[in-house]
Every structure is written in structure tokens, then in C-alpha cells.
Amino acid sequence: QVRLVESGGGLVQPGGSLRLSCATSGFTFNSHTINWYRQAPGKEREFVALITPGGRANYADSVKGRFTISRDNAKNTVYLQMNSLKADDTAVYYCYNQYYNNWGQGTQVTVSS
């Protein structure tokens, strides 16, 4: 059974940092691209970043230079390091395996003073 479980969300002040984790199971992790998406209240879900099995990363323009995606194949886990957070980054963050069309349950990130 394919599973993706996000963690690490929370409340942070503008300019602060958070690191999200996506723990996976049920598939050959080091063969799959993993994506991060987010959905803010009243908005559509949007792409944030992805990382390929070989470690190549791609980012949405809105997070380039502030967010870093990485993966630990030994732990079957993908991370999203988020720095210089802004109020506009407030959203539920989801990880996604496109091959299996499988989403995690999401983790809330709130950026507010």
C-alpha cells in the first residue's frame, strides 16, 4: 500500500524557517519522483517543488531561492526546507507521488506575526 505522510508544519513568523518531511512506504522510493504541492484557503492546489530519483530538483518561481527540496533514499523520505517564509506561503502542504497518483494527508503551515 502506497503511503505518504507529511510532518513538520506549524506556526512561524515572517522571515522564519520550517522543514517539512514526507515519509513514504509501499513503493520503491529511489525509483520515483516526489512532488510537493500546497493549497491556500480559497485557492487551487499549486505545484511547489519536485525531486527526481537522481536528485534533480525543480521549483515554482514563487519559492525559488527560498525553498530547497532534498531526499534521503535510506530513510524513504523527502524534505522541504523553507526559508524566508512569507504570509503568502501559508497553506496546507502535500507530498505527491504522480506515478501512483497518491497524496499525503497534508501538513498546515501558517506564516503570521
Residue frames relative to the residue before (quaternion, step in Angstrom):
aa qw qx qy qz dx dy dz
Q 1.0000 0.0000 0.0000 0.0000 0.00 0.00 0.00
V 0.3678 -0.7339 0.5314 0.2093 3.56 -0.75 1.09
R 0.0558 0.7904 -0.6073 0.0578 3.56 -0.88 0.99
L 0.0417 -0.7442 0.6661 0.0272 3.50 -1.22 0.74
V 0.0432 -0.8128 0.5798 -0.0367 3.56 -0.73 1.11
E 0.2139 -0.7952 0.5599 0.0918 3.56 -0.56 1.22
S 0.0611 0.7676 -0.6378 0.0187 3.52 -1.26 0.52
G 0.6278 0.5904 -0.3879 0.3267 3.54 -1.32 0.15
G 0.4949 0.6615 -0.4352 0.3578 3.56 1.24 -0.06
G 0.1728 0.7856 -0.5852 0.1025 3.53 -1.33 0.15
L 0.6037 -0.5266 0.4522 0.3923 3.50 -1.37 -0.33
V 0.0606 0.7951 -0.5980 0.0814 3.57 -0.81 1.00
Q 0.4947 -0.6526 0.4853 0.3064 3.57 -1.13 0.62
P 0.6283 -0.5129 0.4084 0.4188 3.59 -1.19 0.43
G 0.7611 0.3136 -0.2720 0.4983 3.53 -0.94 0.97
G 0.5900 0.6004 -0.3556 0.4063 3.55 1.26 -0.23
S 0.4057 -0.7021 0.5427 0.2189 3.53 -1.40 -0.05
L 0.0132 -0.7493 0.6613 0.0326 3.50 -1.34 0.48
R 0.1778 -0.7491 0.6201 0.1509 3.52 -1.25 0.43
L 0.1997 -0.7762 0.5918 0.0863 3.54 -0.72 1.12
S 0.1843 -0.7619 0.6122 0.1041 3.53 -1.20 0.64
C 0.1085 -0.7510 0.6473 0.0722 3.54 -1.21 0.64
A 0.1193 -0.8011 0.5860 0.0248 3.55 -0.30 1.30
T 0.1191 -0.8321 0.5414 0.0185 3.56 -0.74 1.06
S 0.0224 0.7740 -0.6328 -0.0007 3.54 -1.30 0.37
G 0.7220 0.4838 -0.3142 0.3820 3.54 -1.30 0.26
F 0.7705 0.1896 -0.1609 0.5869 3.59 1.23 0.16
T 0.6005 -0.5585 0.4276 0.3803 3.56 -1.30 0.29
F 0.3289 -0.8172 0.4379 0.1797 3.53 0.14 1.38
N 0.7406 0.4483 -0.2614 0.4269 3.60 0.72 -1.00
S 0.6299 0.5053 -0.3493 0.4752 3.60 1.26 0.25
H 0.7190 0.4702 -0.2253 0.4596 3.58 1.26 -0.13
T 0.4167 -0.6417 0.5883 0.2617 3.48 -1.26 0.68
I 0.1315 -0.7772 0.6129 0.0553 3.56 -0.98 0.88
N 0.2120 -0.7876 0.5739 0.0735 3.53 -0.97 0.97
W 0.2018 -0.6883 0.6704 0.1900 3.51 -1.41 0.34
Y 0.0425 -0.7510 0.6589 0.0094 3.51 -1.12 0.90
R 0.1267 -0.7734 0.6099 0.1175 3.55 -1.29 0.17
Q 0.1226 -0.7753 0.6162 0.0648 3.51 -1.27 0.52
A 0.2132 -0.7726 0.5913 0.0889 3.52 -0.66 1.21
P 0.6573 -0.5178 0.3574 0.4150 3.61 -1.17 0.48
G 0.8422 0.1655 -0.1370 0.4945 3.57 -0.86 0.99
K 0.6822 0.4503 -0.2857 0.5001 3.58 1.27 0.10
E 0.5669 -0.5820 0.4556 0.3638 3.53 -1.29 0.32
R 0.5815 -0.5564 0.4545 0.3818 3.52 -1.25 0.46
E 0.0813 -0.8192 0.5676 0.0077 3.58 -0.91 0.94
F 0.5685 -0.6004 0.4589 0.3251 3.51 -1.23 0.66
V 0.1832 -0.7756 0.5955 0.1012 3.55 -1.08 0.81
A 0.7707 -0.2234 0.2140 0.5570 3.58 0.69 -1.10
L 0.0815 -0.7686 0.6273 0.0959 3.53 -1.32 0.30
I 0.1261 -0.7624 0.6262 0.1033 3.51 -1.30 0.36
T 0.3655 -0.7453 0.5235 0.1921 3.54 -0.88 1.04
P 0.6874 -0.4545 0.3376 0.4548 3.61 -1.22 0.15
G 0.7061 0.4564 -0.2692 0.4698 3.58 1.05 -0.67
G 0.6054 -0.6063 0.3378 0.3896 3.57 1.28 0.05
R 0.4516 0.6623 -0.4812 0.3549 3.59 1.21 0.20
A 0.1938 -0.8022 0.5604 0.0699 3.55 -0.90 1.02
N 0.0711 -0.7589 0.6454 0.0487 3.52 -1.26 0.56
Y 0.1372 -0.8240 0.5494 0.0162 3.58 -0.93 0.91
A 0.5091 -0.5715 0.5374 0.3541 3.50 -1.29 0.42
D 0.6071 -0.5827 0.3925 0.3713 3.57 -1.08 0.70
S 0.6426 0.5723 -0.3200 0.3964 3.57 1.04 -0.78
V 0.7693 0.3318 -0.1863 0.5132 3.61 1.16 -0.44
K 0.4130 0.7227 -0.4708 0.2923 3.61 1.24 -0.10
G 0.8013 0.2635 -0.2200 0.4900 3.52 -0.96 0.94
R 0.7285 0.3777 -0.2341 0.5214 3.60 1.25 -0.24
F 0.7625 0.2973 -0.1548 0.5534 3.58 1.06 -0.79
T 0.0840 -0.7755 0.6237 0.0499 3.54 -1.18 0.67
I 0.1955 -0.7677 0.6024 0.0981 3.55 -0.83 1.05
S 0.0468 0.7861 -0.6147 0.0443 3.57 -1.07 0.76
R 0.1988 -0.7780 0.5823 0.1267 3.54 -1.26 0.25
D 0.1910 -0.7345 0.6415 0.1119 3.52 -1.25 0.66
N 0.2702 -0.8107 0.4984 0.1463 3.56 -0.15 1.29
A 0.6043 0.5581 -0.3619 0.4387 3.60 1.15 -0.48
K 0.7518 0.3574 -0.1879 0.5213 3.57 1.17 -0.62
N 0.3699 -0.7452 0.4774 0.2828 3.61 1.29 0.01
T 0.5455 0.6220 -0.3637 0.4282 3.55 1.09 0.77
V 0.1867 -0.7400 0.6372 0.1070 3.52 -1.18 0.77
Y 0.1964 -0.7828 0.5848 0.0819 3.55 -1.06 0.84
L 0.1185 -0.7427 0.6505 0.1054 3.52 -1.30 0.46
Q 0.1476 -0.7791 0.6072 0.0497 3.55 -0.42 1.27
M 0.0741 -0.8140 0.5759 -0.0149 3.55 -0.62 1.18
N 0.0311 -0.8036 0.5932 -0.0381 3.56 -0.60 1.20
S 0.8194 0.2247 -0.1752 0.4975 3.56 -1.31 0.31
L 0.1064 0.8484 -0.5107 0.0894 3.53 0.94 0.91
K 0.2082 -0.7666 0.6022 0.0791 3.50 -1.18 0.81
A 0.6642 -0.4872 0.3730 0.4270 3.57 -1.24 0.32
D 0.6403 0.5485 -0.3186 0.4332 3.60 1.06 -0.73
D 0.5981 0.5570 -0.3629 0.4477 3.60 1.25 -0.20
T 0.4492 0.6904 -0.4502 0.3448 3.59 1.26 -0.12
A 0.3330 0.7137 -0.5398 0.2971 3.56 -0.66 1.16
V 0.4579 -0.5656 0.5679 0.3846 3.50 -1.39 -0.09
Y 0.2148 -0.7885 0.5699 0.0858 3.55 -0.80 1.08
Y 0.1045 -0.8051 0.5838 -0.0040 3.53 -0.90 1.08
C 0.2187 -0.7170 0.6271 0.2118 3.54 -1.16 0.50
Y 0.1646 -0.8082 0.5648 -0.0267 3.52 -1.14 0.82
N 0.1783 -0.7320 0.6504 0.0966 3.50 -1.08 0.93
Q 0.3209 -0.7950 0.4848 0.1730 3.57 -0.25 1.29
Y 0.6155 0.5750 -0.3598 0.4012 3.60 0.95 -0.80
Y 0.7621 0.3130 -0.1712 0.5404 3.57 0.98 -0.88
N 0.3260 -0.7509 0.4999 0.2826 3.61 1.26 -0.13
N 0.4283 0.7014 -0.4435 0.3576 3.54 0.92 0.98
W 0.1721 -0.7941 0.5807 0.0515 3.55 -0.88 1.09
G 0.4382 -0.6280 0.5603 0.3156 3.51 -1.27 0.41
Q 0.6528 -0.5363 0.3754 0.3811 3.56 -1.33 0.01
G 0.5142 -0.6678 0.3927 0.3681 3.57 1.27 -0.27
T 0.1163 -0.7552 0.6396 0.0837 3.52 -1.33 0.46
Q 0.4135 -0.7422 0.4808 0.2169 3.56 -0.85 1.03
V 0.0682 -0.7506 0.6565 0.0301 3.53 -1.04 0.93
T 0.0184 -0.7908 0.6111 -0.0295 3.55 -0.78 1.09
V 0.1099 -0.7830 0.6117 0.0272 3.54 -0.75 1.12
S 0.2853 0.7510 -0.5289 0.2736 3.53 -0.37 1.27
S 0.3736 -0.7061 0.5531 0.2366 3.53 -1.19 0.62
